Amino acid sequence: MRTDFTKSFHKQYQKLPKKTQTQFTERLKLFIADQNNQLLKVHSLMGKYRGCSSFNVTGNIRAVFKMEASQVALFIAIGSHSELYE
């Protein structure tokens, strides 16, 4: 699987604490190895993120992505539940 990241994702990622950035890296590795791993809690989204999915990075931090092709995940946003789903 290949991953791509939007400019807005990079900006949001840079604002996260280093610990959270490390946690995202670990979860991303897990996602690449097995998209259906139960630890990720991957789920489809509604509203402004219709057609996208997200996975849990921490208890409150989510990474939003869209499958662009069968093996390309485009990461769109990362942040707390309340920041993303206002």
PDB file with SEQRES, HELIX, SHEET and CRYST1 records, atoms N, CA, C and O in Angstrom:
SEQRES   1 A   86  MET ARG THR ASP PHE THR LYS SER PHE HIS LYS GLN TYR          
SEQRES   2 A   86  GLN LYS LEU PRO LYS LYS THR GLN THR GLN PHE THR GLU          
SEQRES   3 A   86  ARG LEU LYS LEU PHE ILE ALA ASP GLN ASN ASN GLN LEU          
SEQRES   4 A   86  LEU LYS VAL HIS SER LEU MET GLY LYS TYR ARG GLY CYS          
SEQRES   5 A   86  SER SER PHE ASN VAL THR GLY ASN ILE ARG ALA VAL PHE          
SEQRES   6 A   86  LYS MET GLU ALA SER GLN VAL ALA LEU PHE ILE ALA ILE          
SEQRES   7 A   86  GLY SER HIS SER GLU LEU TYR GLU                              
HELIX    1 AA1 LYS A    7  LYS A   15  1                                   9    
HELIX    2 AA2 LYS A   18  ALA A   33  1                                  16    
HELIX    3 AA3 GLY A   47  TYR A   49  5                                   3    
HELIX    4 AA4 HIS A   81  LEU A   84  1                                   4    
SHEET    1 AA1 4 ARG A   2  PHE A   5  0                                        
SHEET    2 AA1 4 VAL A  72  SER A  80  1                                        
SHEET    3 AA1 4 ILE A  61  ALA A  69 -1                                        
SHEET    4 AA1 4 SER A  53  ASN A  56 -1                                        
CRYST1    1.000    1.000    1.000  90.00  90.00  90.00 P 1           1          
ATOM      1  N   MET A   1       0.843  -1.181   0.000  1.00  0.00           N  
ATOM      2  CA  MET A   1       0.000   0.000   0.000  1.00  0.00           C  
ATOM      3  C   MET A   1       0.888   1.245   0.000  1.00  0.00           C  
ATOM      4  O   MET A   1       1.936   1.291   0.645  1.00  0.00           O  
ATOM      5  N   ARG A   2       0.435   2.240  -0.741  1.00  0.00           N  
ATOM      6  CA  ARG A   2       1.118   3.529  -0.772  1.00  0.00           C  
ATOM      7  C   ARG A   2       0.282   4.549   0.000  1.00  0.00           C  
ATOM      8  O   ARG A   2      -0.946   4.467   0.014  1.00  0.00           O  
ATOM      9  N   THR A   3       0.942   5.499   0.634  1.00  0.00           N  
ATOM     10  CA  THR A   3       0.234   6.556   1.354  1.00  0.00           C  
ATOM     11  C   THR A   3       0.668   7.914   0.818  1.00  0.00           C  
ATOM     12  O   THR A   3       1.839   8.124   0.500  1.00  0.00           O  
ATOM     13  N   ASP A   4      -0.286   8.827   0.723  1.00  0.00           N  
ATOM     14  CA  ASP A   4      -0.034  10.211   0.348  1.00  0.00           C  
ATOM     15  C   ASP A   4      -0.673  11.098   1.411  1.00  0.00           C  
ATOM     16  O   ASP A   4      -1.571  10.667   2.134  1.00  0.00           O  
ATOM     17  N   PHE A   5      -0.202  12.337   1.497  1.00  0.00           N  
ATOM     18  CA  PHE A   5      -0.675  13.261   2.525  1.00  0.00           C  
ATOM     19  C   PHE A   5      -0.946  14.621   1.901  1.00  0.00           C  
ATOM     20  O   PHE A   5      -0.139  15.121   1.117  1.00  0.00           O  
ATOM     21  N   THR A   6      -2.081  15.220   2.248  1.00  0.00           N  
ATOM     22  CA  THR A   6      -2.411  16.564   1.761  1.00  0.00           C  
ATOM     23  C   THR A   6      -1.592  17.602   2.530  1.00  0.00           C  
ATOM     24  O   THR A   6      -1.040  17.310   3.591  1.00  0.00           O  
ATOM     25  N   LYS A   7      -1.521  18.810   1.982  1.00  0.00           N  
ATOM     26  CA  LYS A   7      -0.812  19.902   2.661  1.00  0.00           C  
ATOM     27  C   LYS A   7      -1.461  20.205   4.008  1.00  0.00           C  
ATOM     28  O   LYS A   7      -0.770  20.460   4.994  1.00  0.00           O  
ATOM     29  N   SER A   8      -2.785  20.176   4.042  1.00  0.00           N  
ATOM     30  CA  SER A   8      -3.478  20.480   5.302  1.00  0.00           C  
ATOM     31  C   SER A   8      -3.178  19.410   6.353  1.00  0.00           C  
ATOM     32  O   SER A   8      -3.057  19.719   7.539  1.00  0.00           O  
ATOM     33  N   PHE A   9      -3.059  18.150   5.919  1.00  0.00           N  
ATOM     34  CA  PHE A   9      -2.691  17.087   6.859  1.00  0.00           C  
ATOM     35  C   PHE A   9      -1.321  17.383   7.454  1.00  0.00           C  
ATOM     36  O   PHE A   9      -1.137  17.287   8.667  1.00  0.00           O  
ATOM     37  N   HIS A  10      -0.350  17.747   6.599  1.00  0.00           N  
ATOM     38  CA  HIS A  10       1.002  18.043   7.086  1.00  0.00           C  
ATOM     39  C   HIS A  10       0.991  19.183   8.103  1.00  0.00           C  
ATOM     40  O   HIS A  10       1.690  19.117   9.114  1.00  0.00           O  
ATOM     41  N   LYS A  11       0.205  20.226   7.842  1.00  0.00           N  
ATOM     42  CA  LYS A  11       0.122  21.359   8.769  1.00  0.00           C  
ATOM     43  C   LYS A  11      -0.444  20.923  10.114  1.00  0.00           C  
ATOM     44  O   LYS A  11       0.083  21.291  11.164  1.00  0.00           O  
ATOM     45  N   GLN A  12      -1.517  20.139  10.079  1.00  0.00           N  
ATOM     46  CA  GLN A  12      -2.126  19.651  11.328  1.00  0.00           C  
ATOM     47  C   GLN A  12      -1.164  18.729  12.068  1.00  0.00           C  
ATOM     48  O   GLN A  12      -1.051  18.799  13.291  1.00  0.00           O  
ATOM     49  N   TYR A  13      -0.478  17.874  11.337  1.00  0.00           N  
ATOM     50  CA  TYR A  13       0.467  16.926  11.929  1.00  0.00           C  
ATOM     51  C   TYR A  13       1.593  17.664  12.659  1.00  0.00           C  
ATOM     52  O   TYR A  13       1.974  17.280  13.764  1.00  0.00           O  
ATOM     53  N   GLN A  14       2.119  18.719  12.043  1.00  0.00           N  
ATOM     54  CA  GLN A  14       3.225  19.474  12.642  1.00  0.00           C  
ATOM     55  C   GLN A  14       2.828  20.140  13.960  1.00  0.00           C  
ATOM     56  O   GLN A  14       3.684  20.389  14.809  1.00  0.00           O  
ATOM     57  N   LYS A  15       1.543  20.429  14.134  1.00  0.00           N  
ATOM     58  CA  LYS A  15       1.065  21.071  15.359  1.00  0.00           C  
ATOM     59  C   LYS A  15       0.865  20.085  16.508  1.00  0.00           C  
ATOM     60  O   LYS A  15       0.683  20.494  17.655  1.00  0.00           O  
ATOM     61  N   LEU A  16       0.898  18.779  16.199  1.00  0.00           N  
ATOM     62  CA  LEU A  16       0.699  17.761  17.236  1.00  0.00           C  
ATOM     63  C   LEU A  16       1.940  17.631  18.114  1.00  0.00           C  
ATOM     64  O   LEU A  16       3.053  17.888  17.657  1.00  0.00           O  
ATOM     65  N   PRO A  17       1.753  17.233  19.373  1.00  0.00           N  
ATOM     66  CA  PRO A  17       2.908  16.954  20.229  1.00  0.00           C  
ATOM     67  C   PRO A  17       3.743  15.819  19.633  1.00  0.00           C  
ATOM     68  O   PRO A  17       3.213  14.950  18.941  1.00  0.00           O  
ATOM     69  N   LYS A  18       5.043  15.831  19.903  1.00  0.00           N  
ATOM     70  CA  LYS A  18       5.955  14.804  19.361  1.00  0.00           C  
ATOM     71  C   LYS A  18       5.490  13.397  19.717  1.00  0.00           C  
ATOM     72  O   LYS A  18       5.593  12.485  18.896  1.00  0.00           O  
ATOM     73  N   LYS A  19       4.984  13.214  20.919  1.00  0.00           N  
ATOM     74  CA  LYS A  19       4.510  11.896  21.338  1.00  0.00           C  
ATOM     75  C   LYS A  19       3.372  11.420  20.438  1.00  0.00           C  
ATOM     76  O   LYS A  19       3.335  10.253  20.048  1.00  0.00           O  
ATOM     77  N   THR A  20       2.458  12.306  20.112  1.00  0.00           N  
ATOM     78  CA  THR A  20       1.334  11.961  19.250  1.00  0.00           C  
ATOM     79  C   THR A  20       1.817  11.685  17.826  1.00  0.00           C  
ATOM     80  O   THR A  20       1.294  10.792  17.158  1.00  0.00           O  
ATOM     81  N   GLN A  21       2.806  12.440  17.359  1.00  0.00           N  
ATOM     82  CA  GLN A  21       3.374  12.190  16.038  1.00  0.00           C  
ATOM     83  C   GLN A  21       3.973  10.782  15.982  1.00  0.00           C  
ATOM     84  O   GLN A  21       3.802  10.070  14.993  1.00  0.00           O  
ATOM     85  N   THR A  22       4.669  10.388  17.036  1.00  0.00           N  
ATOM     86  CA  THR A  22       5.246   9.046  17.110  1.00  0.00           C  
ATOM     87  C   THR A  22       4.152   7.991  17.127  1.00  0.00           C  
ATOM     88  O   THR A  22       4.275   6.957  16.470  1.00  0.00           O  
ATOM     89  N   GLN A  23       3.083   8.245  17.872  1.00  0.00           N  
ATOM     90  CA  GLN A  23       1.967   7.304  17.921  1.00  0.00           C  
ATOM     91  C   GLN A  23       1.330   7.160  16.539  1.00  0.00           C  
ATOM     92  O   GLN A  23       0.958   6.056  16.141  1.00  0.00           O  
ATOM     93  N   PHE A  24       1.201   8.277  15.801  1.00  0.00           N  
ATOM     94  CA  PHE A  24       0.649   8.195  14.456  1.00  0.00           C  
ATOM     95  C   PHE A  24       1.538   7.327  13.568  1.00  0.00           C  
ATOM     96  O   PHE A  24       1.034   6.493  12.817  1.00  0.00           O  
ATOM     97  N   THR A  25       2.840   7.515  13.647  1.00  0.00           N  
ATOM     98  CA  THR A  25       3.770   6.723  12.838  1.00  0.00           C  
ATOM     99  C   THR A  25       3.601   5.230  13.112  1.00  0.00           C  
ATOM    100  O   THR A  25       3.606   4.417  12.188  1.00  0.00           O  
ATOM    101  N   GLU A  26       3.453   4.877  14.385  1.00  0.00           N  
ATOM    102  CA  GLU A  26       3.257   3.466  14.752  1.00  0.00           C  
ATOM    103  C   GLU A  26       1.927   2.933  14.223  1.00  0.00           C  
ATOM    104  O   GLU A  26       1.863   1.813  13.716  1.00  0.00           O  
ATOM    105  N   ARG A  27       0.872   3.726  14.341  1.00  0.00           N  
ATOM    106  CA  ARG A  27      -0.439   3.300  13.843  1.00  0.00           C  
ATOM    107  C   ARG A  27      -0.453   3.224  12.315  1.00  0.00           C  
ATOM    108  O   ARG A  27      -1.121   2.366  11.739  1.00  0.00           O  
ATOM    109  N   LEU A  28       0.279   4.116  11.669  1.00  0.00           N  
ATOM    110  CA  LEU A  28       0.364   4.085  10.211  1.00  0.00           C  
ATOM    111  C   LEU A  28       1.028   2.786   9.747  1.00  0.00           C  
ATOM    112  O   LEU A  28       0.581   2.172   8.779  1.00  0.00           O  
ATOM    113  N   LYS A  29       2.080   2.375  10.426  1.00  0.00           N  
ATOM    114  CA  LYS A  29       2.738   1.103  10.094  1.00  0.00           C  
ATOM    115  C   LYS A  29       1.755  -0.056  10.238  1.00  0.00           C  
ATOM    116  O   LYS A  29       1.704  -0.952   9.395  1.00  0.00           O  
ATOM    117  N   LEU A  30       0.988  -0.025  11.302  1.00  0.00           N  
ATOM    118  CA  LEU A  30      -0.017  -1.050  11.543  1.00  0.00           C  
ATOM    119  C   LEU A  30      -1.078  -1.032  10.436  1.00  0.00           C  
ATOM    120  O   LEU A  30      -1.492  -2.085   9.951  1.00  0.00           O  
ATOM    121  N   PHE A  31      -1.510   0.162  10.044  1.00  0.00           N  
ATOM    122  CA  PHE A  31      -2.503   0.330   8.986  1.00  0.00           C  
ATOM    123  C   PHE A  31      -1.989  -0.220   7.655  1.00  0.00           C  
ATOM    124  O   PHE A  31      -2.726  -0.896   6.937  1.00  0.00           O  
ATOM    125  N   ILE A  32      -0.743   0.063   7.330  1.00  0.00           N  
ATOM    126  CA  ILE A  32      -0.161  -0.416   6.076  1.00  0.00           C  
ATOM    127  C   ILE A  32      -0.094  -1.942   6.073  1.00  0.00           C  
ATOM    128  O   ILE A  32      -0.341  -2.577   5.047  1.00  0.00           O  
ATOM    129  N   ALA A  33       0.238  -2.522   7.210  1.00  0.00           N  
ATOM    130  CA  ALA A  33       0.342  -3.983   7.311  1.00  0.00           C  
ATOM    131  C   ALA A  33      -1.024  -4.659   7.281  1.00  0.00           C  
ATOM    132  O   ALA A  33      -1.182  -5.719   6.676  1.00  0.00           O  
ATOM    133  N   ASP A  34      -2.017  -4.043   7.937  1.00  0.00           N  
ATOM    134  CA  ASP A  34      -3.350  -4.657   8.035  1.00  0.00           C  
ATOM    135  C   ASP A  34      -4.396  -3.575   8.281  1.00  0.00           C  
ATOM    136  O   ASP A  34      -4.573  -3.118   9.410  1.00  0.00           O  
ATOM    137  N   GLN A  35      -5.082  -3.173   7.227  1.00  0.00           N  
ATOM    138  CA  GLN A  35      -6.079  -2.102   7.322  1.00  0.00           C  
ATOM    139  C   GLN A  35      -7.222  -2.433   8.264  1.00  0.00           C  
ATOM    140  O   GLN A  35      -7.900  -1.532   8.758  1.00  0.00           O  
ATOM    141  N   ASN A  36      -7.439  -3.707   8.516  1.00  0.00           N  
ATOM    142  CA  ASN A  36      -8.563  -4.120   9.347  1.00  0.00           C  
ATOM    143  C   ASN A  36      -8.158  -4.488  10.765  1.00  0.00           C  
ATOM    144  O   ASN A  36      -8.935  -5.122  11.480  1.00  0.00           O  
ATOM    145  N   ASN A  37      -6.964  -4.105  11.184  1.00  0.00           N  
ATOM    146  CA  ASN A  37      -6.517  -4.412  12.536  1.00  0.00           C  
ATOM    147  C   ASN A  37      -7.475  -3.771  13.549  1.00  0.00           C  
ATOM    148  O   ASN A  37      -7.806  -2.590  13.439  1.00  0.00           O  
ATOM    149  N   GLN A  38      -7.908  -4.548  14.520  1.00  0.00           N  
ATOM    150  CA  GLN A  38      -8.896  -4.092  15.506  1.00  0.00           C  
ATOM    151  C   GLN A  38      -8.408  -2.911  16.347  1.00  0.00           C  
ATOM    152  O   GLN A  38      -9.228  -2.117  16.808  1.00  0.00           O  
ATOM    153  N   LEU A  39      -7.103  -2.773  16.558  1.00  0.00           N  
ATOM    154  CA  LEU A  39      -6.575  -1.652  17.341  1.00  0.00           C  
ATOM    155  C   LEU A  39      -6.855  -0.304  16.680  1.00  0.00           C  
ATOM    156  O   LEU A  39      -6.973   0.713  17.363  1.00  0.00           O  
ATOM    157  N   LEU A  40      -6.959  -0.298  15.364  1.00  0.00           N  
ATOM    158  CA  LEU A  40      -7.168   0.949  14.626  1.00  0.00           C  
ATOM    159  C   LEU A  40      -8.600   1.455  14.693  1.00  0.00           C  
ATOM    160  O   LEU A  40      -8.841   2.660  14.628  1.00  0.00           O  
ATOM    161  N   LYS A  41      -9.538   0.546  14.822  1.00  0.00           N  
ATOM    162  CA  LYS A  41     -10.963   0.908  14.825  1.00  0.00           C  
ATOM    163  C   LYS A  41     -11.335   1.746  13.602  1.00  0.00           C  
ATOM    164  O   LYS A  41     -11.951   2.805  13.721  1.00  0.00           O  
ATOM    165  N   VAL A  42     -10.949   1.250  12.424  1.00  0.00           N  
ATOM    166  CA  VAL A  42     -11.249   1.937  11.163  1.00  0.00           C  
ATOM    167  C   VAL A  42     -12.758   1.985  10.972  1.00  0.00           C  
ATOM    168  O   VAL A  42     -13.448   0.979  11.136  1.00  0.00           O  
ATOM    169  N   HIS A  43     -13.264   3.168  10.621  1.00  0.00           N  
ATOM    170  CA  HIS A  43     -14.697   3.311  10.387  1.00  0.00           C  
ATOM    171  C   HIS A  43     -14.961   4.380   9.336  1.00  0.00           C  
ATOM    172  O   HIS A  43     -14.183   5.323   9.186  1.00  0.00           O  
ATOM    173  N   SER A  44     -16.061   4.224   8.614  1.00  0.00           N  
ATOM    174  CA  SER A  44     -16.482   5.182   7.589  1.00  0.00           C  
ATOM    175  C   SER A  44     -17.055   6.420   8.251  1.00  0.00           C  
ATOM    176  O   SER A  44     -17.569   6.366   9.369  1.00  0.00           O  
ATOM    177  N   LEU A  45     -16.959   7.538   7.545  1.00  0.00           N  
ATOM    178  CA  LEU A  45     -17.416   8.813   8.093  1.00  0.00           C  
ATOM    179  C   LEU A  45     -18.590   9.367   7.299  1.00  0.00           C  
ATOM    180  O   LEU A  45     -18.836   8.969   6.161  1.00  0.00           O  
ATOM    181  N   MET A  46     -19.305  10.289   7.920  1.00  0.00           N  
ATOM    182  CA  MET A  46     -20.440  10.961   7.300  1.00  0.00           C  
ATOM    183  C   MET A  46     -20.153  12.467   7.294  1.00  0.00           C  
ATOM    184  O   MET A  46     -19.061  12.899   7.661  1.00  0.00           O  
ATOM    185  N   GLY A  47     -21.113  13.236   6.886  1.00  0.00           N  
ATOM    186  CA  GLY A  47     -20.992  14.688   6.907  1.00  0.00           C  
ATOM    187  C   GLY A  47     -19.931  15.191   5.941  1.00  0.00           C  
ATOM    188  O   GLY A  47     -19.845  14.718   4.808  1.00  0.00           O  
ATOM    189  N   LYS A  48     -19.119  16.153   6.386  1.00  0.00           N  
ATOM    190  CA  LYS A  48     -18.137  16.756   5.480  1.00  0.00           C  
ATOM    191  C   LYS A  48     -17.053  15.776   5.058  1.00  0.00           C  
ATOM    192  O   LYS A  48     -16.335  16.034   4.092  1.00  0.00           O  
ATOM    193  N   TYR A  49     -16.920  14.664   5.757  1.00  0.00           N  
ATOM    194  CA  TYR A  49     -15.943  13.634   5.394  1.00  0.00           C  
ATOM    195  C   TYR A  49     -16.608  12.404   4.766  1.00  0.00           C  
ATOM    196  O   TYR A  49     -16.059  11.304   4.822  1.00  0.00           O  
ATOM    197  N   ARG A  50     -17.772  12.590   4.179  1.00  0.00           N  
ATOM    198  CA  ARG A  50     -18.464  11.472   3.509  1.00  0.00           C  
ATOM    199  C   ARG A  50     -17.533  10.883   2.449  1.00  0.00           C  
ATOM    200  O   ARG A  50     -16.896  11.620   1.696  1.00  0.00           O  
ATOM    201  N   GLY A  51     -17.461   9.580   2.396  1.00  0.00           N  
ATOM    202  CA  GLY A  51     -16.586   8.903   1.452  1.00  0.00           C  
ATOM    203  C   GLY A  51     -15.195   8.643   1.999  1.00  0.00           C  
ATOM    204  O   GLY A  51     -14.368   8.003   1.349  1.00  0.00           O  
ATOM    205  N   CYS A  52     -14.947   9.144   3.197  1.00  0.00           N  
ATOM    206  CA  CYS A  52     -13.656   8.949   3.849  1.00  0.00           C  
ATOM    207  C   CYS A  52     -13.817   7.990   5.022  1.00  0.00           C  
ATOM    208  O   CYS A  52     -14.929   7.631   5.408  1.00  0.00           O  
ATOM    209  N   SER A  53     -12.697   7.592   5.568  1.00  0.00           N  
ATOM    210  CA  SER A  53     -12.675   6.759   6.769  1.00  0.00           C  
ATOM    211  C   SER A  53     -11.670   7.353   7.728  1.00  0.00           C  
ATOM    212  O   SER A  53     -10.911   8.250   7.361  1.00  0.00           O  
ATOM    213  N   SER A  54     -11.659   6.862   8.948  1.00  0.00           N  
ATOM    214  CA  SER A  54     -10.646   7.309   9.901  1.00  0.00           C  
ATOM    215  C   SER A  54     -10.222   6.145  10.776  1.00  0.00           C  
ATOM    216  O   SER A  54     -10.903   5.124  10.868  1.00  0.00           O  
ATOM    217  N   PHE A  55      -9.063   6.332  11.421  1.00  0.00           N  
ATOM    218  CA  PHE A  55      -8.646   5.368  12.426  1.00  0.00           C  
ATOM    219  C   PHE A  55      -8.144   6.105  13.654  1.00  0.00           C  
ATOM    220  O   PHE A  55      -7.734   7.264  13.584  1.00  0.00           O  
ATOM    221  N   ASN A  56      -8.184   5.409  14.774  1.00  0.00           N  
ATOM    222  CA  ASN A  56      -7.762   5.984  16.038  1.00  0.00           C  
ATOM    223  C   ASN A  56      -6.239   5.990  16.132  1.00  0.00           C  
ATOM    224  O   ASN A  56      -5.585   4.968  15.921  1.00  0.00           O  
ATOM    225  N   VAL A  57      -5.692   7.151  16.449  1.00  0.00           N  
ATOM    226  CA  VAL A  57      -4.264   7.265  16.721  1.00  0.00           C  
ATOM    227  C   VAL A  57      -4.060   7.128  18.222  1.00  0.00           C  
ATOM    228  O   VAL A  57      -3.197   6.379  18.681  1.00  0.00           O  
ATOM    229  N   THR A  58      -4.868   7.865  18.982  1.00  0.00           N  
ATOM    230  CA  THR A  58      -4.910   7.749  20.446  1.00  0.00           C  
ATOM    231  C   THR A  58      -6.385   7.673  20.817  1.00  0.00           C  
ATOM    232  O   THR A  58      -7.239   7.525  19.943  1.00  0.00           O  
ATOM    233  N   GLY A  59      -6.682   7.773  22.081  1.00  0.00           N  
ATOM    234  CA  GLY A  59      -8.070   7.743  22.506  1.00  0.00           C  
ATOM    235  C   GLY A  59      -8.912   8.848  21.902  1.00  0.00           C  
ATOM    236  O   GLY A  59     -10.114   8.672  21.700  1.00  0.00           O  
ATOM    237  N   ASN A  60      -8.291  10.001  21.606  1.00  0.00           N  
ATOM    238  CA  ASN A  60      -9.053  11.139  21.098  1.00  0.00           C  
ATOM    239  C   ASN A  60      -8.575  11.624  19.726  1.00  0.00           C  
ATOM    240  O   ASN A  60      -9.294  12.377  19.068  1.00  0.00           O  
ATOM    241  N   ILE A  61      -7.409  11.224  19.284  1.00  0.00           N  
ATOM    242  CA  ILE A  61      -6.857  11.697  18.011  1.00  0.00           C  
ATOM    243  C   ILE A  61      -7.234  10.729  16.891  1.00  0.00           C  
ATOM    244  O   ILE A  61      -7.067   9.516  17.014  1.00  0.00           O  
ATOM    245  N   ARG A  62      -7.753  11.300  15.786  1.00  0.00           N  
ATOM    246  CA  ARG A  62      -8.163  10.513  14.631  1.00  0.00           C  
ATOM    247  C   ARG A  62      -7.375  10.946  13.401  1.00  0.00           C  
ATOM    248  O   ARG A  62      -7.020  12.117  13.263  1.00  0.00           O  
ATOM    249  N   ALA A  63      -7.105  10.001  12.515  1.00  0.00           N  
ATOM    250  CA  ALA A  63      -6.487  10.284  11.218  1.00  0.00           C  
ATOM    251  C   ALA A  63      -7.528   9.970  10.147  1.00  0.00           C  
ATOM    252  O   ALA A  63      -8.012   8.842  10.056  1.00  0.00           O  
ATOM    253  N   VAL A  64      -7.869  10.971   9.338  1.00  0.00           N  
ATOM    254  CA  VAL A  64      -8.891  10.831   8.302  1.00  0.00           C  
ATOM    255  C   VAL A  64      -8.201  10.572   6.965  1.00  0.00           C  
ATOM    256  O   VAL A  64      -7.256  11.267   6.592  1.00  0.00           O  
ATOM    257  N   PHE A  65      -8.693   9.561   6.253  1.00  0.00           N  
ATOM    258  CA  PHE A  65      -8.096   9.213   4.966  1.00  0.00           C  
ATOM    259  C   PHE A  65      -9.173   8.806   3.971  1.00  0.00           C  
ATOM    260  O   PHE A  65     -10.308   8.499   4.335  1.00  0.00           O  
ATOM    261  N   LYS A  66      -8.778   8.815   2.705  1.00  0.00           N  
ATOM    262  CA  LYS A  66      -9.661   8.375   1.629  1.00  0.00           C  
ATOM    263  C   LYS A  66      -8.862   7.426   0.747  1.00  0.00           C  
ATOM    264  O   LYS A  66      -7.719   7.712   0.390  1.00  0.00           O  
ATOM    265  N   MET A  67      -9.463   6.308   0.402  1.00  0.00           N  
ATOM    266  CA  MET A  67      -8.797   5.372  -0.499  1.00  0.00           C  
ATOM    267  C   MET A  67      -8.954   5.911  -1.925  1.00  0.00           C  
ATOM    268  O   MET A  67     -10.062   5.948  -2.462  1.00  0.00           O  
ATOM    269  N   GLU A  68      -7.857   6.320  -2.522  1.00  0.00           N  
ATOM    270  CA  GLU A  68      -7.859   6.908  -3.862  1.00  0.00           C  
ATOM    271  C   GLU A  68      -7.876   5.829  -4.937  1.00  0.00           C  
ATOM    272  O   GLU A  68      -8.520   5.994  -5.973  1.00  0.00           O  
ATOM    273  N   ALA A  69      -7.194   4.760  -4.702  1.00  0.00           N  
ATOM    274  CA  ALA A  69      -7.155   3.610  -5.607  1.00  0.00           C  
ATOM    275  C   ALA A  69      -7.101   2.390  -4.697  1.00  0.00           C  
ATOM    276  O   ALA A  69      -7.116   2.525  -3.474  1.00  0.00           O  
ATOM    277  N   SER A  70      -7.042   1.245  -5.268  1.00  0.00           N  
ATOM    278  CA  SER A  70      -7.099   0.039  -4.435  1.00  0.00           C  
ATOM    279  C   SER A  70      -5.969  -0.028  -3.411  1.00  0.00           C  
ATOM    280  O   SER A  70      -6.137  -0.630  -2.351  1.00  0.00           O  
ATOM    281  N   GLN A  71      -4.833   0.573  -3.707  1.00  0.00           N  
ATOM    282  CA  GLN A  71      -3.708   0.496  -2.780  1.00  0.00           C  
ATOM    283  C   GLN A  71      -3.092   1.861  -2.463  1.00  0.00           C  
ATOM    284  O   GLN A  71      -1.904   1.938  -2.150  1.00  0.00           O  
ATOM    285  N   VAL A  72      -3.883   2.943  -2.540  1.00  0.00           N  
ATOM    286  CA  VAL A  72      -3.390   4.285  -2.225  1.00  0.00           C  
ATOM    287  C   VAL A  72      -4.321   4.936  -1.206  1.00  0.00           C  
ATOM    288  O   VAL A  72      -5.504   5.148  -1.474  1.00  0.00           O  
ATOM    289  N   ALA A  73      -3.773   5.248  -0.037  1.00  0.00           N  
ATOM    290  CA  ALA A  73      -4.545   5.936   1.004  1.00  0.00           C  
ATOM    291  C   ALA A  73      -4.075   7.388   1.071  1.00  0.00           C  
ATOM    292  O   ALA A  73      -2.905   7.654   1.343  1.00  0.00           O  
ATOM    293  N   LEU A  74      -4.989   8.323   0.822  1.00  0.00           N  
ATOM    294  CA  LEU A  74      -4.689   9.747   0.896  1.00  0.00           C  
ATOM    295  C   LEU A  74      -5.150  10.257   2.254  1.00  0.00           C  
ATOM    296  O   LEU A  74      -6.346  10.260   2.548  1.00  0.00           O  
ATOM    297  N   PHE A  75      -4.194  10.690   3.088  1.00  0.00           N  
ATOM    298  CA  PHE A  75      -4.529  11.209   4.411  1.00  0.00           C  
ATOM    299  C   PHE A  75      -4.867  12.682   4.294  1.00  0.00           C  
ATOM    300  O   PHE A  75      -4.089  13.480   3.772  1.00  0.00           O  
ATOM    301  N   ILE A  76      -6.056  13.025   4.794  1.00  0.00           N  
ATOM    302  CA  ILE A  76      -6.648  14.346   4.607  1.00  0.00           C  
ATOM    303  C   ILE A  76      -6.534  15.222   5.851  1.00  0.00           C  
ATOM    304  O   ILE A  76      -6.269  16.419   5.747  1.00  0.00           O  
ATOM    305  N   ALA A  77      -6.733  14.631   7.020  1.00  0.00           N  
ATOM    306  CA  ALA A  77      -6.762  15.420   8.254  1.00  0.00           C  
ATOM    307  C   ALA A  77      -6.345  14.550   9.434  1.00  0.00           C  
ATOM    308  O   ALA A  77      -6.468  13.325   9.410  1.00  0.00           O  
ATOM    309  N   ILE A  78      -5.844  15.231  10.477  1.00  0.00           N  
ATOM    310  CA  ILE A  78      -5.531  14.566  11.731  1.00  0.00           C  
ATOM    311  C   ILE A  78      -5.807  15.557  12.848  1.00  0.00           C  
ATOM    312  O   ILE A  78      -5.471  16.737  12.742  1.00  0.00           O  
ATOM    313  N   GLY A  79      -6.417  15.074  13.911  1.00  0.00           N  
ATOM    314  CA  GLY A  79      -6.720  15.951  15.032  1.00  0.00           C  
ATOM    315  C   GLY A  79      -7.645  15.267  16.015  1.00  0.00           C  
ATOM    316  O   GLY A  79      -7.983  14.093  15.864  1.00  0.00           O  
ATOM    317  N   SER A  80      -8.048  16.021  17.025  1.00  0.00           N  
ATOM    318  CA  SER A  80      -8.942  15.463  18.036  1.00  0.00           C  
ATOM    319  C   SER A  80     -10.333  15.286  17.436  1.00  0.00           C  
ATOM    320  O   SER A  80     -10.678  15.889  16.419  1.00  0.00           O  
ATOM    321  N   HIS A  81     -11.100  14.462  18.082  1.00  0.00           N  
ATOM    322  CA  HIS A  81     -12.471  14.203  17.628  1.00  0.00           C  
ATOM    323  C   HIS A  81     -13.241  15.506  17.496  1.00  0.00           C  
ATOM    324  O   HIS A  81     -13.922  15.722  16.494  1.00  0.00           O  
ATOM    325  N   SER A  82     -13.144  16.372  18.488  1.00  0.00           N  
ATOM    326  CA  SER A  82     -13.901  17.632  18.460  1.00  0.00           C  
ATOM    327  C   SER A  82     -13.377  18.590  17.388  1.00  0.00           C  
ATOM    328  O   SER A  82     -14.168  19.333  16.808  1.00  0.00           O  
ATOM    329  N   GLU A  83     -12.082  18.599  17.108  1.00  0.00           N  
ATOM    330  CA  GLU A  83     -11.532  19.463  16.062  1.00  0.00           C  
ATOM    331  C   GLU A  83     -12.011  19.039  14.679  1.00  0.00           C  
ATOM    332  O   GLU A  83     -12.330  19.883  13.842  1.00  0.00           O  
ATOM    333  N   LEU A  84     -12.061  17.760  14.446  1.00  0.00           N  
ATOM    334  CA  LEU A  84     -12.400  17.250  13.121  1.00  0.00           C  
ATOM    335  C   LEU A  84     -13.886  17.209  12.838  1.00  0.00           C  
ATOM    336  O   LEU A  84     -14.305  17.455  11.707  1.00  0.00           O  
ATOM    337  N   TYR A  85     -14.694  16.902  13.847  1.00  0.00           N  
ATOM    338  CA  TYR A  85     -16.108  16.635  13.607  1.00  0.00           C  
ATOM    339  C   TYR A  85     -17.024  17.691  14.218  1.00  0.00           C  
ATOM    340  O   TYR A  85     -18.107  17.356  14.697  1.00  0.00           O  
ATOM    341  N   GLU A  86     -16.616  18.951  14.212  1.00  0.00           N  
ATOM    342  CA  GLU A  86     -17.424  20.035  14.779  1.00  0.00           C  
ATOM    343  C   GLU A  86     -18.769  20.122  14.115  1.00  0.00           C  
ATOM    344  O   GLU A  86     -19.578  20.979  14.470  1.00  0.00           O  
TER     345      GLU A  86                                                      
END                                                                             
